[in-house]
Amino acid sequence: VQLVESGGGLVQPGGSLRLSCAASGIIFSAYDMGWYRQPPGKQRELVAIITNAGRIMYANSVKGRFTVSRDNAKNTVALQMNSLVPEDTAVYYCNAQSDYPRPANYWGKGTLITVSS
């Protein structure tokens, strides 16, 4: 199983970035796909989840600024991030979870986003 994130980098406050995660080795459409982040010196936290049924949930801190989407035909999940602030600086991780036929939980290696002027 591989989850490969791309699209990280340095961006100025108020700017936008789009992250993408390409999955292989799983039946992508069966998995809930999520984005998590770990700010410097802090614990990993949820950013957004899009379930296999298309239900979407966001952390309060990113609601209205970030948009998660998935393409089951391409086995990809994306995170469009707008109006970025320095507090969004973190390593962003892609996650795949499924409870059927047995619990499974996979992580990408992460991609760093730095929001700074």
SULHU-V314180 format. One record per residue. N is the residue number from 0. PSI is psi in degrees with one decimal (NA if undefined). OMEGA is omega in degrees with one decimal (999 if undefined). Layout:
n=N psi=PSI omega=OMEGA
n=N psi=PSI omega=OMEGA
This chain:
n=0 psi=133.4 omega=176.7
n=1 psi=134.4 omega=170.1
n=2 psi=118.9 omega=-174.5
n=3 psi=114.4 omega=179.0
n=4 psi=151.0 omega=174.4
n=5 psi=158.7 omega=174.9
n=6 psi=1.2 omega=179.4
n=7 psi=174.6 omega=178.0
n=8 psi=-163.5 omega=-179.7
n=9 psi=133.4 omega=179.8
n=10 psi=148.6 omega=178.4
n=11 psi=153.3 omega=174.7
n=12 psi=137.5 omega=-176.4
n=13 psi=-8.8 omega=-178.4
n=14 psi=-176.4 omega=-177.3
n=15 psi=152.1 omega=172.6
n=16 psi=154.6 omega=175.4
n=17 psi=121.3 omega=175.7
n=18 psi=148.1 omega=175.1
n=19 psi=147.8 omega=177.6
n=20 psi=122.5 omega=177.9
n=21 psi=126.6 omega=-177.1
n=22 psi=143.4 omega=173.7
n=23 psi=153.9 omega=177.9
n=24 psi=3.8 omega=177.4
n=25 psi=160.5 omega=170.7
n=26 psi=90.3 omega=-167.0
n=27 psi=-43.1 omega=-174.4
n=28 psi=-16.0 omega=-179.0
n=29 psi=-8.6 omega=-173.0
n=30 psi=143.6 omega=164.3
n=31 psi=131.5 omega=-177.4
n=32 psi=135.5 omega=-177.2
n=33 psi=159.5 omega=170.6
n=34 psi=130.4 omega=175.9
n=35 psi=163.3 omega=176.4
n=36 psi=153.9 omega=177.2
n=37 psi=102.5 omega=177.2
n=38 psi=159.0 omega=179.6
n=39 psi=126.4 omega=177.1
n=40 psi=7.7 omega=-177.9
n=41 psi=172.8 omega=-179.9
n=42 psi=159.1 omega=176.5
n=43 psi=140.9 omega=-177.7
n=44 psi=154.5 omega=178.4
n=45 psi=138.6 omega=172.7
n=46 psi=-53.2 omega=-177.7
n=47 psi=149.5 omega=175.2
n=48 psi=140.2 omega=168.5
n=49 psi=117.8 omega=-174.1
n=50 psi=172.3 omega=178.8
n=51 psi=-19.3 omega=177.3
n=52 psi=-1.3 omega=178.0
n=53 psi=4.1 omega=176.4
n=54 psi=139.6 omega=-175.5
n=55 psi=137.4 omega=175.7
n=56 psi=142.1 omega=179.5
n=57 psi=150.9 omega=167.4
n=58 psi=146.5 omega=-178.5
n=59 psi=-33.0 omega=-174.8
n=60 psi=-15.6 omega=-177.2
n=61 psi=-4.3 omega=-179.5
n=62 psi=133.9 omega=179.6
n=63 psi=-11.3 omega=179.7
n=64 psi=-34.6 omega=-177.2
n=65 psi=148.2 omega=177.0
n=66 psi=125.0 omega=177.9
n=67 psi=143.9 omega=178.0
n=68 psi=160.8 omega=178.6
n=69 psi=153.2 omega=176.0
n=70 psi=99.7 omega=-176.7
n=71 psi=-24.9 omega=178.9
n=72 psi=-29.1 omega=-177.8
n=73 psi=0.4 omega=-179.0
n=74 psi=44.1 omega=-179.6
n=75 psi=151.7 omega=172.8
n=76 psi=139.7 omega=-175.4
n=77 psi=156.0 omega=175.0
n=78 psi=108.9 omega=175.7
n=79 psi=122.6 omega=-175.6
n=80 psi=118.7 omega=179.2
n=81 psi=164.6 omega=177.8
n=82 psi=47.8 omega=-176.4
n=83 psi=144.2 omega=179.0
n=84 psi=160.3 omega=-178.8
n=85 psi=-29.5 omega=179.8
n=86 psi=-10.7 omega=176.0
n=87 psi=-5.6 omega=178.2
n=88 psi=124.2 omega=-176.1
n=89 psi=168.8 omega=165.4
n=90 psi=126.2 omega=-178.1
n=91 psi=131.0 omega=-176.4
n=92 psi=141.0 omega=172.0
n=93 psi=141.7 omega=-177.8
n=94 psi=142.3 omega=175.7
n=95 psi=128.8 omega=-178.2
n=96 psi=142.4 omega=174.7
n=97 psi=147.0 omega=176.9
n=98 psi=-0.9 omega=-176.0
n=99 psi=135.1 omega=2.7
n=100 psi=-8.7 omega=175.3
n=101 psi=157.9 omega=-178.2
n=102 psi=133.9 omega=178.1
n=103 psi=141.3 omega=-176.6
n=104 psi=118.4 omega=-176.0
n=105 psi=148.5 omega=-179.3
n=106 psi=146.1 omega=167.9
n=107 psi=176.2 omega=-178.5
n=108 psi=-14.8 omega=176.3
n=109 psi=155.3 omega=176.3
n=110 psi=136.3 omega=-174.3
n=111 psi=131.9 omega=171.0
n=112 psi=126.4 omega=177.8
n=113 psi=121.9 omega=178.5
n=114 psi=108.6 omega=-174.6
n=115 psi=148.9 omega=175.4
n=116 psi=NA omega=999
